C-alpha cells in the first residue's frame, strides 16, 4: 500500500510518497520570489503552483499502485482557516483520486508539519498519545496541545502563540534588511554561526504567549548603528530561541511533562535545535522534513486508509 501526499503552501510546491515504512520520494520546489520582496501575493502563489504541480507530482505516479491520496486544504485546523494557494493541490488531488479510484483525505498544512516532524524524529508513535507541538514558520508561531484524532489526523488545539510578528517573518524581514535572498532562513543561519561571542536577549512574554516584533526593531537598530551582519543575525535567532524557550517552559509547568516536538521551517535552524533540544529533550525533524513538504500529508493519508 502506498499513499501520495500533496501540499501547496504559500512558498513551496510539494509531493511525497509513503509506503508504511519510509518516505520513498519527497519532492519540493520553492515558488519564485522577486529579489528584494518579502513574500508573495496569493494570486501569484496560485499561479506558480499551477505551473509547478505537474512537474512535482507526475514523477511520483508511474508504478505507484496508490491506495490513498492525502492533500493539505488549509493552513491549520481552526475554523475559517483558509488560503487560496491550497485550492491548487486540492483540485489536483480530487482529479487524481477519481482517475485511479482511491480515497482522498484532507488535512491541514499544520497537521502535515507535525506528522513529518514525528516521522523524521522516529517518533510516529506519539500520534497515539498527547504531546506538545510547536509549529514555527513564516505564517505561524504557535504551541499546540496535540491528541490522537484517528483517521482525521492529530487534533491540535492552540495553547500559546506569538501576539504579533511570526518567527519566520522576523527571520525574513531581518534577512532582507541585511541584503539576503528571500526566504532568508539558511543564509541568516550561516551568518549567525559566524558570530561566536555572547549576545544578550530577553524574551517578551505574556503568560505563555510571546511578542516578537521587538526582535525586528532591535535588529534594524543594530544595522543602523553599524553592528556586523553576523552579530545581528545571531541576535535575531537567539532572541527567537529565547522566546520559544520561555513559551515551552511555561506550558510544561502548566500541563506537565509532555513530550515536545518542534516543526515548521524555522525549526530547521541548528541554533534553535541545540538550545531547545538540550533544555527540554525536544524532538526536531531533519531540515528537509522541517521546511514545507508533503511527507506528513502522505503519512497521514496512509494511516487513515489503514484504519478503514
N, C-alpha and C positions, 0 to 999 in steps of 0.2 A: 504494500500500500504506500502510495506517495501523495503528498499534498503540495500544492502550489500556493505560494503566498505572493500578494501584490500590495505594494504600498506607494502612494503618490503624495508625499509630504510637500511642504512648501518649498523645499530646496533639493529634493532627491527623488529620482525615479528608481524604484527597487522591485526586484522579483527574486524569489528563492524557492528551493525545493527541500522537503524534509521527508525522510523515509522511515521515521520512527527510531533511527539510531543516530543519524547525523544529518546536518545540513549539507546536501551534496552540491548545491550551487547557491551562491549569494551574490547576485549581480546588482550593481548600483551605478548610477550616473548622476552627477550633480547637475542642477539646472544652471544655465549660464547667467551670471550676474554682471552687468556692465561695470567696468573699473570705476572705483570711487563711490559706487552705490552701496547702501546698507541693507538692501533687500530687494524683493520682487513684488510687484502688484499681483493680485490673484489672477487677473486676466492673462498676464504674462506666464505665470506658473502653469495655468491650464494649457496654454498654447504649447509650451515646451514639453509638458508631459505627453500631450497628444502626439508630438513628433517623436519622442524618445521611447514611449512604451513598446511599440512593436519591436524595436531593436533589443530591448532588455528582456522581453518576455519570450519572443519567438525561439531563441536557442534552448529554452528550458522545456519545450513541448515535445520534440521528437522522442519517441520510445519512453515517454514518461510514465505511461499507464496510470494516469491520475485517478485518484479515488475521491479527492476533495479539493476545493479551491477556497482559500481564505483571502479576504481583502479588507483593508482599513477604509472606513467610511466617514470617520470623524476624528477630530484631534483627541478628544477624551470621551469618557462615557457619561459626562454630565449632560443633563437635559438641555437641548438647544445648542450643543457643541456642533459647530459646522464650519467648514471651509470649502469653497468651490473646487479646489485642486483635487480633493478626494473623489469627486464625481468621475474623473477620468479613469481611475483604477476600478471604481465600482462598475462602470459601464463595461469595461473590458472583461471583468470577472463574470458578469452575468452572461455575456455573449459566449465566452469560453465554456462556462458551465452548461449552457443549453446545447452547445455544439458537441460536447463529449459526454453529456448526460451524467454529470456528477453534481452533488450538492455544493452550494456556495454559502460560506459562513462569513458573516460580517462582524468585524471587531473595531475597536478604536485604535488609533495610532499609538496611544499610550499603553494599551494592553500589549501591543506588539513589542514595544520597547521593553516592558517588564519581562515578557517571555524570552526575548532574545538575550537579555542580561542573565537570566537564570540559566539558560542553555549554555552560554559561554562560560559561566562560573561553575558549571557542573552541578547545579542546584535545582533542576526542574522539579524535584520532589517537593519543593516549597509551595508549588501550586496547590498542594493538598493541605496546606495549613496557613495560619495567619502570619503575616510578616509586615515589616515597614519598608516601603519602597520610595526612593526619590527619583523623580523624573525632572532632569535638569537640561534644558535646551534653550534655543532661541525663542521659542514660543511659550515655554512652561518652566516654572521653577516651583515645584510642588513636592510636598511629602504626603504619602498616601498610606492609609491603613488598608492592606490587601487581604482578602479572604477568598476561599475557593468559590468558584461560580459555575462549575460544571461545564457543559458544552458552550455556554455563553462566554467563557473565558473568565479570568480573575476579576472579582469585584474590587474596584479601587476607589475608596472614599477619601476625599481631601481631608488632611489633618492639619496642614500648615502650608504657607505659600509666601512668595515674595509679594509685598504690598504695592510694588511699583515696577521697577525695571526687572526683566528676567536676566538670569545669569548669562545666557548666550547673547542677549542684546548688549550687555555690558562688555563682554569679550569683543564683539564685533565693532561696537562704537569706539572703544579704545583702540582696537586694532586699526580701524580705518584712519583714526586720528594720527596713528603712528606711521601711516602710509602702507599698511599691509593689505594684501588682496583679500576680498570677501569670498567665502567665510574665513574668518581670521584665526580660528582656534589653533591649528597646527603651527602657524608662524608665530603667534603670540607665545605659545608654549616654548618654542625654540629660543625666542628672545629671553623669556623669563629664566630659562635654565642657564643662561649666560650670566646671571646675577647671583652670586653666592653669599653676599652679605645679608644680614638680617633686615627685614622690613617690619615695621610696626603697623598692625591693623587692629581695629576694634569694631566688631560687628554691631549693627543696629538691629535690635530685636524687640518685638512687642509680643510677649509670650513666646510661642514657638514660631510666629511669623517673623519674616525678616524684611529689611529695606535695603535695596542695592543701588539706588540712584546716586547715593553719595560716593560710590566707587568710581563711577564715570566722572563726577565732578572733581574728585581728588586727582584722578589720573590726568585730566585735562589741565588742572592747575600745575601738576608736576611737569607736563610738557612745556607749558608756558614759562616755567621757572628754569628750564634747561636741564632737568634730570635726564639721565640716559634712557634710551629706549628699553634697555634691559631691566633697569630698576623699575620703570613704570609698568612694564609687562608683569614683572614679578609681584609688584604691589597688587595689581588687578586680580591675579589668580589667587594670591594668598588671602586677599580680602573676601573673595567668593568662598574659598575653602573655610575661612573662619565663620562666615555666616551659616554655611551648611552644617558645620560642626556644632554651632550653637543651637540650630533647629533640631538636629538629631539628638543632642543631649537632653533638650527639654522634652522631646516626645518620648524618649525612652524612660525618663523619670516619671512621666505620666502613665505610660502604657506598659511598662515592664520590659523585661529583656527579650524583645522580639528580634529575630534575625533581621538584618538590614541589607538592602540591595540598592545600588545606585545605577541608574540607567539614563540614557539620553546622551546626545553628542558631547556636551560639556564634560561628561564624566569619563571621556576617553583621555582626559588630561592626567599626566603622570604625577603632577604636583598634588592635585586633589586626591588621587588614588592613594598616594603614600600617606598623606595626612589622615584621611578618613578611615582607611582600612586598618591602619595601626591603632587608631583610637577606639574604634567600635567593632573591629573584626568584620567590617562590611564587605560584601561581595560586589565585585566590579566585573563588567564584561570587557573582553578584549576590544581594542578600538574599532575593529570592523563590525562588532556587534553592539557598540555603544552609539555610534553615529546612526542616522536614519538607515533602516534596512528592512527587508521583508521577511527575514528569517523567523522572527517571533510570530508573525501572522501565519506563516506556513505551519509552524509547530502547533499553534492553537487550532488551526483547521484540522490537522491530523488527529489531535486529541479529541476534538468534537466528533469527528467521523467515527473514531474508535468506540465512543460511548454509545453509539446508536445500534 
